Amino acid sequence: MSSSPALRVVHEPDPGVDLAAAERAAANLLRALGVDVTTESLRETPRRMASAYAELFSPRPFNLTTFPNDEGYDELVLARRIPVRSVCEHHLLPFTGVAHVGYLPGDRILGLSKLARVVEHFASRPQVQERLTKQVADWLSEQLSPQGVGVVIEAEHTCMTLRGAQAVGSTTVTSTLLGTLRTDASSRQEFFALTGVRP
């Protein structure tokens, strides 16, 4: 089984990141909130904040690797419990959890590690969980032209557990189903059964 001859780079690192400006902004924010950044323990905090957010917002580059579906495999391919980490775009607080990503192959299949890399790619920016779920599903649908795609994300949002409602232990579940996984009840049921998520 040969790989796709033309690999496509999905993301290039952003050359526009200005860590010095981000560090100054972080220091100004902390001072505005009454935090003394001149103490020994906090002196480097603005730099660490800037570096941490730059890392969170910078997905690693990867090449799309697909293979011809020579055997005509037409059953569900599912990667469960892919780690998800992102930042809520409304409060810039983290949300973390897992993604279950599956598809019914068409003419091509995807290298399994790329399912996790696609999730990471779209999670590495300020996000809302609903959009993240749909972006992963739409991307797979566009790139693979599969018979169906299913994405479920379960995550805990610190903007909900650490502040506001302070609903500690609560999780949010979102799903996007495309193609056969949306239109065929038995395929949809199989997908949710394998993810362990009750629709």
Secondary structure, 3 states (H helix, E strand, C coil): CCCCCCCEECCCCCCCCCHHHHHHHHHHHHHHCCCCCCCCCCCCHHHHHHHHHHHHCCCCCCEECEEECCCCCCCCEEEEEEEEEEEECCCCCEEEEEEEEEEECCCEEECCHHHHHHHHHHHCCEECHHHHHHHHHHHHHHHHCCCEEEEEEEEEEHHHHCCCCCCCCCCEEEEEEEEHHHHCHHHHHHHHHHHCCCC
